[in-house]
């Protein structure tokens, strides 16, 4: 392994990916305060371990939406893996298969729903709801037909956040890449390099439902039998509304710090939402995880599982499929080690008992 931690891997990836593409992957909204806080917030949470309570093989397995997983680690939906490696999302799907990990394929992928399913991994599909509902339903039907096990609806992007790096770079996809799942429907799937501003911002404004509401979610639940998970929940009242609807689970996420800058970090939003949900539906945490201890803290504070985004793409940039596999294995091993050191034999026993609570 040429890197010892994910910070070192990020530095390696920066030298292997074209500069404009790396900026797209790495950037956040506005001053990138939330982007930085997503990582820093975990460092402020202290652990309180138990002694004489460890074992060699802590049980890290979970069951999520009826699906058994060896670790509470899933691959987050991130766009345009083709910017990092020629194998694009198919490479990531093969890494998911080889590590028995669930991958969530992005609507904005460079690989089609059909082609990504060839790897045989456990796949979920991330969905944006379009102005043209027929496009939305076409994507849903393809996911159903190709064995995807859940739909993850992004609800925190009615418009695109202001990403200054992309605007400065006039970000566009290179000519050999497109938004593969939408290429049959719209010229915008190519993200025209001649646009004067970020072509991705124009795509969001023109093609996606900019007034997404609970009515749209209720409509979608009536159109499919797949479990529906809402990605982008941060407010406890929205978690309460999700409990009242036909939603299978929620992802606490601020879109990797790429939407509303200075909004709350996912890990800081977790305790209040977990107190409302009270294990009535799965909670998945997304954003800023770089260590096994970060995963442990998320589970102890009420999450059922976590999503890993940018590090997977960094691994892909470094060594293709093998690089993404190394990232997953790294986090699995660090999480297992963290459980051993904190003195927890079974993931079901992780609770805020292991989190330092400042009485002041």
N, C-alpha and C positions, 0 to 999 in steps of 0.2 A: 504494500500500500504506500503510495507516494505522499499521502497526507495523513495526519493524525487526528484532525478534527474538521468539522464542516466549514470553519472559518478559513482554514488553509485550502480546502477544496474550492471555495468561492474564488480565492485569489488565482488558483490554477485555471479555473473556468474563464476568468476574465481575460486571460491571455490566449485562450483557445477559441473564443467566440468573437465574431466581428463586433466592433465597438458599438455601433448603433443597436445591434441585436442584444448585446449584453446590457446596454442601458434600458432597453425595453423590459428585459427580464428583471433587472435589479431595482428599477425605479419605483418611487412612491409618489403620492400626490403632493403638490405645492412644496412646502419646506421639508417634506419627508420626516416629519416629527413622529407620526404614528408608525411609519416604517421602522424607525429606530427603536421606538418604545416597545414595539411588539417583541423584540429580542431582549431588551433591557429589563422589562417587567418581570421576567422569570428569575433574573439574577437577584431581585429584591426579596424574593420569597425564600425563607429559610426552612430547612427540614429539621425535624426533631426525631432522631432514630431511636428505636427500641433495641436493647441488647439481649444477647443470648436467645435470639428468636429467629435466626436465619437458617437457610438450608441451601443445598447445592443446586437444586432445580426448582426455583419458585415457579408457581403456575401463572403464566402470563396470558393464558387463552381467554378469549371472550366469545360471546355470541351476540351478533348484531343483526337485527331484522331476520332472525332465524338462520343466519349464516355463521358457521363456526370459523373463527380466525385464531391463529396461533399467538398473535400479538395485537394490541390495540392500535395498530399503525396502518393507515390507508394512504394511498397516493392522491394528493389533491388535484382537482382539475385546474390545469394551467395551460394557457394557449401556446400554440406555435412551437412545439418541440423540434420542428424541423430547423429552427434557427440555431439549435445547438448541435444537431447531429443528423446525418442523412437518414437514419432509421426512424427518426421522428417518434410519434406516439406508438408505432408498432414496436419499436425497440423498448420503450417504457413498459408496454404491455407484456412483452416477453420477460422483462425483469420482474414484473408483478407475478407472473406465472411461476417463475423459478424460485421465488421467495414466498410463495403462497400468500401474497398480499392482494388486497382489493385495489383496483385502479378506477378512478373516476375520470372518464374521458370528457374533455371540454368540447362544447359546441364549436369553439374557435380552434379546432385541431387541424393540423396539416394532414391527418390520416382520417379516412372515413370511418363511420361507425362499423361498417361491414369489415373493412380491412383490419381494424384494431381487434376485432373479436377473434380473428384467426389464431392469435397467440394462445387462446384457451384459458386466459386468466379470468378470475372473478371480476366482472366489469359492472360499474354503474355509469350512468350518463348524466353529465351536467347540462342543463337546458336553460337558455334564455327564451323568454316568451316574445314572439315577434308581433309586429303590427298585423302581418298576414298570418292569421291563425292556422291556415292550411300548411304553411311551412313548419310551424310548431308541431302540428299533428303528424306531419310526414316524418320528422325526426323522432317523435315518440314511437311511431309504428316501426321504424327501423330498429330502434333500441329493443322493442319487444320481440321482434322477429329474430334478432341475433343474440338473444340470451342475456341481455343486460338485466340486472336484478333490482335496480332502483333508479329513480330519477331524482337528481339533485338540482333544485330550482334556485338560481341566483336571484336574490331579491334586493341586493344592495347597489344595483347599478341601473337605475332608471335613466341616467345619463352617465357619461364617462367622467371620472374625476380628472382634474387638471394635472397632467403629468408633464412637467416642464421639459424634462429630458427628451421626451418623444416629440414635443412641439418644436424644440430647438433642432432636433435631428430630422424633422419631417418624416417620422417613422413610416415605413411601408414594408410590405413583404417583398423579398427578392423575387425575381421573375419566375423562378422554378417552384415557388410555393404559393398555395392559395388556402382559403378556408374551405377545406375539402368537402365538408358536409353541406355547403351552401353554393358550391360552384355552379350547380345547375340552375340556380334561381336569380343570381344578381351579379352585375359587374363589380359591385363593391366587394365581392368575395376575394378579389385580387388585391384590394387595398391599394389603389392607384398611386404610383409614386409621383404623379404630377400634381396631386392635391397640394394646396398652399399651406395647410395646417396638418395636424395629425390626422391621417386618413382613418385611423381607428375611431377617433372621436366622431368623425362624420358618419361612419358606419353605424355607431350607436344611435346617433341622433335620427338617422333616416330609416333604419330598419327595425329597431327594437321598440317595444312598447314602453314609452317614456312615462306612462301614467299607470304603471302596474299597481294593482290593488288586490285585496283579499278576494274580490269577485273573480278575478282572473285565476287565482289559485283554486277556488271552488270549482270553476269551470274545468280546469285541468284534472282535478280529482274525479270528475264525472266522465272523463275521456279515457281513463286507463286503470288497469288493476295493479300496476306496479306501485310499490311503496313510494311516496313522495316525501322528500326531505327538503326543508327550506334552508338555504345557505345565505348567511349574512345577518342573522339575528344578534342584536346587542342589547336591546331594551327589555327589561323584565315583562313589561306589558305586552310586547309582541310574542314573547314566549307563552304568556297566558292565552293569547288569541290562538296561537298554534295548537295549544292543548284542546281548545274548543272546536277545532276543525278536524278534518280527516287527514291530518298530517302524521306521517310515520316517525318523524324525528326532525331535529334541527341541527344546524351547524352554526356555532358561535364564531363569527368571522367579521373582520373589517376589510376583507378583500386584499389582505397582505399590505395594508396601508396605502392602497392605490386609489381610494375613492375620496372620502372626506378626511382631510388632514386634521389632526388633533383629536379625532374621536377616540373613545376608550379602547384600550387593548383587549384582545379576546380573553386573555387569562384574568384580567381585572373584572371583566363583565361576567365571568363564569359563576362565582359564588351566589350572586343574587338570582341569577336565572336558575341555577340548580336548586335553590331553596323553593322556587315556585314549581318547577317541574316535578321534583320529588320522585324521580325514577319512573314517572308515568310514560315517558317516551325517551328514546336515546338522545343523548347530547354528544355531539362531536365537536372538538375544538380545533380551530384552524388558525395558524399564524405564529411565526417567530420561533418555532421549535428548532433547537440546534443541538440539544443534549438529551441523553436518556433521563436525566433528572427533570428536564422540562416536561417530559411525558408523564413521569411519576407525579409531579405537582399537579398537572391537569387532571389526572385520574383521581388523585386524592381530594381535589376540590370539587369533584362532581361530574367530570366528563366520563363518557364510556369509551371513547377512542379519540385519536387525533389524526389530523391530515398533515402531510408533508408535501410542500410545494417546491419552492426554488431549489433546495438541495438535490432533489431528484433530477432536475434539469442540469444542475452543475455536474452531477455524476455522469449524465448522458454526454455532456460536452467533453468530459475528461476521457472516458473510456467506453462510450457507447453503452450497450446493454450491461456489460460487466461493471461499468462505473455506477449505474443506478442500483445494481445489485449490492455493490459495496456500501452505498449510502443506507439502504434498507438494513443490511446486516449490521452496520455500525450502530444504528439507532436501536435495533433489537438487542444487541449485546450490551449496550450501555444501559438500556432500560432494565434488563435482567440483573445487571450488576448493581444498579441503583436499588432494586427491590431487595437484593441480598444485604446491601449495606444499611438500608433503613430498617431491616428486620421484619420484612413482610413476606410470608410464604405463599400467599394467594392474592391475586389482583383484586378479588372481591373484598379483601380486608383493607384495601387502601382507603383511607379517609382523612379528614382534616385533623385527626389525631396526630398525624405525622407532620403537620404544618405549624410552624411557630406562630402563635397568636399574641400580638403585643397588647397587653391589658390596658395600656395608655391610649 
